[in-house]
Amino acid sequence: MSASSQQSKAACIAPVLTRCRYVAVLSVRRTRTRRAGAEDLHVVPWLPQNDLLGHPATRAFLTHGGIHSLYEAVYHAVPMVVVPIGADQPDNAR
């Protein structure tokens, strides 16, 4: 997926995440770390996903549904919202 495509998807998701009552972290490649107009939304180019999922404050995981993301979320018993993009992700989301 191109950087511009990732950033446009992030731009669609960000307003929803800013309305949550939780702090949200959104990973978008080829971007700089910043706050996205709200103190509760942090946009980062990379993060240690497994560590984030293992953190006791993690309440949910919005994911594309790649198999390793699913394995990590299941291991840490974190509820998921899966938004498949392609490849094996639609099947994984079922």
C-alpha atoms as one frame of an Amber mdcrd trajectory, in Angstrom:
protein
   0.000   0.000   0.000   1.366   3.406  -0.906   2.183   6.022   1.694  -0.477
   8.368   0.331  -3.095   5.601   0.503  -2.132   4.843   4.110  -2.310   8.500
   5.023  -5.732   8.923   3.398  -7.089   5.915   5.318  -5.590   7.343   8.499
  -7.273  10.677   7.764 -10.637   8.856   7.619 -10.051   6.932  10.832  -8.508
   9.748  12.906 -11.704  11.793  13.498 -13.450   8.716  14.883 -10.557   7.889
  17.192 -10.492  11.431  18.573 -14.066  10.950  19.808 -13.152   7.907  21.881
 -12.768   8.324  25.591  -9.440   6.493  25.399  -5.977   7.411  24.194  -5.457
   6.022  20.683  -2.221   5.260  18.859  -2.318   5.104  15.063   0.656   3.680
  13.176   1.124   5.116   9.684   4.329   4.397   7.801   6.336   7.258   6.378
   4.939   9.840   8.749   6.428  11.808  11.600   5.361  11.285  15.169   2.718
  13.866  16.024  -0.509  14.536  17.790  -3.355  14.551  15.323  -5.319  17.556
  16.527  -6.299  15.899  19.780  -4.353  15.019  22.884  -5.853  11.532  22.860
  -4.603  10.543  19.377  -0.928   9.885  18.651   0.202   9.171  15.080   3.510
   7.314  14.861   5.500   5.783  11.991   6.157   2.544  13.900   5.488   1.011
  17.275   6.283  -2.263  19.025   2.833  -3.761  18.422   3.302  -6.824  20.612
   4.406  -4.636  23.530   1.436  -2.320  23.031  -0.980  -5.258  22.953   0.605
  -6.637  26.117   0.214  -3.369  28.008  -2.453  -3.622  30.742  -4.106  -0.365
  29.598  -4.790  -1.684  26.068  -8.565  -2.047  25.663  -9.026  -2.791  21.948
  -7.091  -3.263  18.715  -8.145  -1.859  15.335  -6.270  -3.960  12.771  -6.148
  -4.838   9.073  -6.335  -8.498  10.051  -2.901  -9.772   9.096  -2.287 -13.175
  10.614   0.536 -12.046  12.936  -1.582  -9.182  14.264  -4.348 -11.661  15.015
  -1.964 -14.065  16.747  -0.572 -11.288  18.933  -4.005  -9.930  19.871  -5.346
 -13.397  20.695  -2.256 -14.165  22.786  -2.799 -11.004  24.829  -6.615 -11.455
  24.906  -7.230  -8.010  23.386 -10.586  -7.541  21.588 -10.214  -6.649  17.909
 -12.011  -4.628  15.261 -10.785  -6.004  11.937 -10.916  -3.865   8.784  -9.474
  -6.097   6.043  -7.643  -4.501   3.122  -6.592  -7.469   0.956  -4.693 -10.734
   0.634  -5.634 -13.162   3.442  -7.180 -10.460   5.625 -10.870 -10.910   4.613
 -10.650 -14.619   5.452  -8.830 -13.868   8.710 -11.540 -11.408   9.711 -14.228
 -14.075   9.716
